[in-house]
Amino acid sequence: MTNVAPTNIAVVGVGKIARDQHLPSIARSSAFTLAAAVSRHGTVDGVDNFADLHTFLKERPDVPAVSLCAPPMPRYDMAVAAIRAGRHVLLEKPPGTTVGEVEALAELARQHGVTLFATWHSRFAPAVEPARQWLSGKTIRHVEIVWKEDVRRWHPGQAWIWEAGGFGVFDPGINALSILTAIVPPVFVTGATLEVPENRKMPIGVDLSMRSLAGFDVDAVFDWRQEGPQTWEIRIDTDAGSLVLADGGSRMSVDGEARPDGLEAEYDGIYERFASLLEAGESDVDIAPLKLVADAFLVGRQVDVAPFHE
């Protein structure tokens, strides 16, 4: 956006992801000005703070956009309230707990003439678009995804993530699926093994199998028990060589040869995209990654594993 006054925006849910990513990106953005925060437990210095979304919507009609960073379980009701109040809505990933509720939000946004943006921040990693361009016109033979991290490091004390609707290890795993669905032809789930701790409701590990009408298979492993170095890697074998996206899409190599790195600014990218959608009066609600997770739960085989403790 050029020569346009910044848009007032409120952050709803002042937790770890908001403080680590959203607030810094909004502060760097020329398209948005943080005008308010809504949270039961946290506050942001220098802006109006509200403990209740409905109070914010009533008292701050001058804030036309909200960034919903609360956990996915309450996010639907929050989004409905914001959309019905005429606010544009940015949804942190995953955009909802079910495919159906996200589709309902998209329809509600259309009816009210507001922008709805279901964000997938990993798609804005610097090597993702170069990878998509390199794959164009090539025949993919096989895809392997290894996404392993330490839940204690990245999600400390976040009990909600283990509850129904919290996604478990699919919370980071869906980042890999968001990259996959952005750079290769459509795929669908053929099988899954979900490792669920005896004292939790959501998986701590997943083996996922997928297939494409284009003729290639995808094997993915998501694991939350990785200690030491973390692994976020996608390997794509083609008729013209093997492409590897490492560090969650930050680095790319072809047949072992590193390609130039770009700037690491995933969340800056989602706010640039949100600004462009507002300017165009459009929405962006891609549910392809969420569908893959939903299908994995639908066809997956659950295996009980040892209890998990923080």
Stockholm file with secondary structure:
# STOCKHOLM 1.0

chainA/1-310         MTNVAPTNIAVVGVGKIARDQHLPSIARSSAFTLAAAVSRHGTVDGVDNFADLHTFLKERPDVPAVSLCAPPMPRYDMAVAAIRAGRHVLLEKPPGTTVGEVEALAELARQHGVTLFATWHSRFAPAVEPARQWLSGKTIRHVEIVWKEDVRRWHPGQAWIWEAGGFGVFDPGINALSILTAIVPPVFVTGATLEVPENRKMPIGVDLSMRSLAGFDVDAVFDWRQEGPQTWEIRIDTDAGSLVLADGGSRMSVDGEARPDGLEAEYDGIYERFASLLEAGESDVDIAPLKLVADAFLVGRQVDVAPFHE
#=GR chainA/1-310 SS CCSCCCEEEEEECCSHHIIIIIHHHHHHCSSEEEEEEECSSCCCTTSEEESCHHHHHHHCTTCCEEEECSCHHHHHHHHHHHHHTTCEEEECSSCCSSHHHHHHHHHHHHHHTCCEEECCGGGGSTTHHHHHHHHTTCCEEEEEEEEECBHHHHSTTCGGGGSTTSCTTHHHHHHHHHHHHHHSSCEEEEEEEEEEETTCSSCSEEEEEEEETTSCEEEEEEESBCCSSCEEEEEEEETTEEEEEEGGGTEEEETTEECCCCCCCHHHHHHHHHHHHHHHTCCBCCCHHHHHHHHHHHHCEEEEECCCCC
#=GC SS_cons         CCSCCCEEEEEECCSHHIIIIIHHHHHHCSSEEEEEEECSSCCCTTSEEESCHHHHHHHCTTCCEEEECSCHHHHHHHHHHHHHTTCEEEECSSCCSSHHHHHHHHHHHHHHTCCEEECCGGGGSTTHHHHHHHHTTCCEEEEEEEEECBHHHHSTTCGGGGSTTSCTTHHHHHHHHHHHHHHSSCEEEEEEEEEEETTCSSCSEEEEEEEETTSCEEEEEEESBCCSSCEEEEEEEETTEEEEEEGGGTEEEETTEECCCCCCCHHHHHHHHHHHHHHHTCCBCCCHHHHHHHHHHHHCEEEEECCCCC
//
